C-alpha cells in the first residue's frame, strides 16, 4: 500500500484543505490582525487622550489602526499568493 509519505511535497487536495479547516484558520488570523492593529494604535491614543485631555486623539488612533489592519490583511491575503 503506497500513499503520500512525510516527504511528499504535493499540495493537499481542496477537499483535504476544507476538511482540515485551513480556510477557518485564515479567517481567525485576519480577525486577529485587525483587532491587534486597533490595539496597537488605540492604546497609545487612549493614553494620550486621557493625559492631554484631547478627545479627538482616540478616534483618530482607532481609525488609523483599522486602516493599518485592513492594509496588513490585504497584503497578506488579498494579493495573488502563488
Secondary structure, 3 states (H helix, E strand, C coil): CCCCCCCCCCCCCHHHHHHHCHHHHHHHHHHHHHHHHHHHHHHHHHHHHHHHCCCHHHHHHHHHHHHHHHHHHHHHHHCCCC
